[in-house]
Amino acid sequence: MTRSQKPSVFQLGEVREDGDATVVAGWGLGMCASQCTCHRDPADGQLRIREDGAGGTLGLRSFADGGECDCCEPWTSAELLAVLRDTAAVAALECQEPAAG
């Protein structure tokens, strides 16, 4: 299995199919690395999200020459669904286990 850098996730959202498109909504993404500069809009310094409904990906827009970066790759809808699944599994474990002490 190959691993690569992804943008950080600070807010969970939803993933759903809508006809031929995959809708990824409500997610909050942060920087992929603390020193990364290619994802900040030169006009105002803010991050911009890049969503590809046809391809089912969610990532950060790159302002590097050519519009592509090599510092990270977008999340796929399958990966985001796995994040939701794993978060729900952890929440269920926390609810089942009584507090220690």
C-alpha positions in Angstrom: 0.0 0.0 0.0 1.3 3.5 -0.9 0.7 6.4 1.4 0.9 10.0 0.5 0.2 13.3 2.2 -3.5 14.5 2.4 -5.0 17.8 3.5 -5.9 17.7 7.2 -9.6 17.2 8.2 -10.9 19.4 10.9 -14.7 19.0 10.3 -16.6 15.9 9.2 -19.2 16.2 6.5 -21.2 13.8 4.3 -20.6 11.8 1.1 -23.6 10.9 -1.1 -24.3 9.9 -4.7 -26.5 12.3 -6.7 -27.0 10.9 -10.2 -23.7 10.8 -12.0 -21.9 13.0 -9.4 -20.6 12.3 -5.9 -21.5 15.1 -3.5 -19.0 15.7 -0.8 -20.3 18.5 1.5 -19.7 20.0 4.8 -16.0 18.9 5.2 -13.5 21.2 6.6 -10.0 20.9 5.2 -6.8 22.4 6.5 -3.2 22.4 5.3 -1.4 19.3 4.2 1.9 20.5 5.8 2.7 23.4 8.0 5.2 25.0 5.6 3.1 24.4 2.4 2.6 27.6 0.4 1.1 26.4 -2.8 -2.5 26.1 -1.5 -2.8 29.7 -0.3 -4.6 32.1 -2.7 -2.1 34.8 -3.6 -4.8 37.5 -3.4 -5.9 36.9 0.2 -3.8 34.1 1.6 -6.8 31.8 2.2 -7.1 28.1 1.4 -9.4 27.1 -1.4 -11.1 23.7 -1.6 -11.1 21.8 -4.9 -14.0 19.4 -5.3 -14.4 17.0 -8.3 -17.9 15.6 -8.2 -17.4 13.5 -11.3 -14.2 12.0 -9.9 -15.4 11.9 -6.3 -12.5 13.7 -4.8 -12.0 16.6 -2.3 -8.7 18.4 -1.9 -7.1 21.8 -1.9 -6.7 24.0 -4.9 -3.1 24.6 -5.9 -1.8 28.0 -6.9 1.5 26.5 -8.0 2.6 27.0 -11.6 0.4 24.8 -13.8 -2.2 24.5 -11.1 -0.8 21.2 -9.8 1.2 20.4 -6.7 3.3 17.5 -5.6 2.9 18.0 -1.8 -0.4 16.3 -1.4 -3.3 14.5 -3.1 -7.0 14.9 -2.6 -9.2 12.6 -0.5 -11.3 10.2 -2.5 -14.9 9.7 -1.6 -14.1 6.1 -0.6 -11.5 7.4 1.9 -13.9 10.0 3.3 -16.5 7.3 3.7 -13.9 5.2 5.6 -13.2 8.2 7.9 -16.9 8.5 8.7 -17.1 4.7 9.3 -14.1 4.7 11.6 -15.3 7.7 13.5 -18.7 6.1 14.1 -16.9 2.9 15.2 -14.8 4.8 17.7 -17.9 6.8 19.0 -19.7 3.5 19.5 -16.8 2.1 21.5 -16.7 5.2 23.7 -20.4 4.9 24.5 -20.2 1.2 25.4 -17.3 1.5 27.9 -18.0 2.9 31.3 -15.6 5.6 32.7 -12.7 4.2 34.7 -12.4 5.0 38.3 
